[in-house]
Amino acid sequence: MSEKIIIRKAKMKEVNLIRKIVNQFAIEGKMLPLSLNQIYERLRDFSVIEKNGKIIGCAALKIIWKDLAEIRSMAIKKTFHKKGYGRKLIETLLKEAEELDIDKVFVLTYTPEFFEKFGFEKIPKSKLPHKIWIDCINCPKFPRCDEIAMMKTIKK
């Protein structure tokens, strides 16, 4: 039986599953937690990856400004790590950003080595627009954020 992999936009009925996947990593301090309300508000930003009809991961592409977007809440269930699913999801989001004519995509991450594979480069957080810090106010790590800021230029 060949595996069937689909990457598509998330649906309303998947909000609880997205929360469960993301918050499993948040419990371990590897990413920020999401409430149901946050996911409902951002559902249009989320894409999911399915393997044989089961959701195994998610990520969101949030448009920040006319030329800038952020990849957020990227999570793949642990049993599916190191199998290329995260790569497929990121490639899909980068293609979406390109189709939207977005010049740059950034990420705040604890796993810079993963994003370096896609051409993201570490940058000082001060290079990011102040607008992105609105979400940070409610973070338990604010104002001592220890995530690493990375940027990829899509269009030059």
C-alpha positions as CSV (number, residue, x, y, z in Angstrom):
1,M,0.0,0.0,0.0
2,S,1.5,3.3,-1.0
3,E,1.2,6.2,1.4
4,K,-1.0,9.1,0.5
5,I,0.3,12.5,1.6
6,I,-1.9,15.6,1.3
7,I,-1.1,19.1,2.4
8,R,-4.2,21.4,2.5
9,K,-5.8,24.2,4.4
10,A,-7.1,23.3,7.8
11,K,-10.8,22.9,8.5
12,M,-12.9,24.0,11.4
13,K,-13.4,20.4,12.6
14,E,-9.6,20.1,13.0
15,V,-9.1,22.9,15.5
16,N,-8.9,20.6,18.6
17,L,-6.4,18.3,16.8
18,I,-4.2,21.2,15.8
19,R,-4.2,22.4,19.4
20,K,-3.3,19.0,20.7
21,I,-0.4,18.6,18.2
22,V,1.0,22.1,18.9
23,N,0.5,22.0,22.7
24,Q,2.3,18.7,23.0
25,F,5.5,20.5,22.0
26,A,4.5,23.6,24.1
27,I,4.4,21.4,27.2
28,E,8.0,20.5,26.6
29,G,9.0,24.2,26.1
30,K,9.7,23.7,22.4
31,M,7.1,26.1,21.1
32,L,4.5,28.5,22.3
33,P,1.0,27.1,23.4
34,L,-2.1,27.9,21.5
35,S,-5.6,28.3,22.9
36,L,-8.7,27.2,21.0
37,N,-9.6,30.9,20.5
38,Q,-6.2,31.6,18.9
39,I,-6.6,28.7,16.5
40,Y,-10.1,29.7,15.6
41,E,-9.0,33.3,14.9
42,R,-6.0,32.1,12.8
43,L,-7.6,29.0,11.2
44,R,-7.3,30.5,7.6
45,D,-3.5,30.7,8.2
46,F,-3.1,27.0,9.0
47,S,-2.3,24.2,6.7
48,V,-2.3,20.5,7.8
49,I,-0.4,17.5,6.4
50,E,-2.3,14.3,6.2
51,K,-0.9,10.8,5.8
52,N,-3.4,8.2,4.7
53,G,-6.3,10.4,5.8
54,K,-4.9,11.2,9.3
55,I,-3.5,14.6,10.3
56,I,0.1,14.3,11.4
57,G,1.1,17.9,11.5
58,C,0.4,21.6,11.0
59,A,1.9,25.0,10.4
60,A,0.6,28.5,9.8
61,L,1.6,31.2,7.4
62,K,0.6,34.6,8.9
63,I,0.8,37.7,6.6
64,I,2.4,40.5,8.6
65,W,2.8,43.2,6.0
66,K,2.7,43.7,2.2
67,D,6.1,42.1,1.8
68,L,6.5,39.9,5.0
69,A,5.0,36.8,6.4
70,E,5.7,34.5,9.4
71,I,5.7,30.7,9.6
72,R,4.2,29.8,13.0
73,S,3.2,26.8,15.0
74,M,5.0,24.3,12.8
75,A,4.5,20.9,14.5
76,I,4.7,17.3,13.3
77,K,3.6,14.4,15.6
78,K,6.7,12.8,17.1
79,T,6.1,9.4,15.5
80,F,6.5,11.1,12.1
81,H,9.7,13.0,12.8
82,K,12.7,12.7,10.5
83,K,10.6,11.4,7.6
84,G,10.4,14.5,5.5
85,Y,6.9,15.6,6.4
86,G,8.1,18.8,8.0
87,R,10.1,19.6,4.9
88,K,7.0,19.1,2.7
89,L,4.9,21.3,4.9
90,I,7.5,24.2,5.0
91,E,8.0,23.9,1.2
92,T,4.3,24.3,0.7
93,L,4.1,27.4,2.9
94,L,7.1,29.0,1.2
95,K,5.4,28.3,-2.2
96,E,2.2,29.9,-0.8
97,A,4.2,33.0,0.3
98,E,5.7,33.2,-3.2
99,E,2.3,32.9,-4.9
100,L,1.1,35.8,-2.7
101,D,4.1,37.9,-3.9
102,I,5.6,38.0,-0.4
103,D,9.3,39.0,-0.5
104,K,10.4,37.6,2.9
105,V,9.3,35.0,5.4
106,F,10.6,34.8,9.0
107,V,10.3,32.4,11.8
108,L,10.9,32.5,15.6
109,T,12.2,29.1,16.5
110,Y,14.1,26.9,18.9
111,T,15.3,24.6,16.0
112,P,17.3,26.9,13.7
113,E,19.1,23.9,12.2
114,F,15.8,22.7,10.7
115,F,15.0,26.1,9.0
116,E,18.6,26.6,7.8
117,K,17.9,23.7,5.4
118,F,15.4,25.9,3.6
119,G,17.7,29.0,3.3
120,F,16.6,30.8,6.5
121,E,19.3,32.8,8.1
122,K,19.6,34.0,11.7
123,I,18.9,37.7,12.2
124,P,18.7,40.0,15.2
125,K,15.1,40.2,16.5
126,S,15.5,44.0,16.3
127,K,15.3,43.6,12.4
128,L,11.7,42.4,12.7
129,P,8.8,45.0,12.7
130,H,7.4,46.0,16.1
131,K,4.0,44.8,14.9
132,I,5.0,41.1,15.4
133,W,5.6,41.7,19.2
134,I,1.9,42.2,19.8
135,D,1.4,38.5,20.2
136,C,4.4,38.3,22.6
137,I,2.8,40.3,25.3
138,N,0.8,37.3,26.4
139,C,3.7,34.9,26.2
140,P,5.0,33.5,29.5
141,K,8.6,34.2,28.3
142,F,8.0,37.9,27.6
143,P,10.1,40.0,27.7
144,R,12.9,37.5,27.9
145,C,12.3,35.7,24.6
146,D,14.8,33.0,23.9
147,E,13.5,32.0,20.4
148,I,15.9,32.6,17.5
149,A,14.7,34.9,14.7
150,M,15.4,33.7,11.1
151,M,14.5,35.2,7.8
152,K,14.4,33.9,4.2
153,T,14.2,36.2,1.2
154,I,11.9,34.7,-1.4
155,K,12.1,37.5,-4.0
156,K,15.0,39.8,-4.6
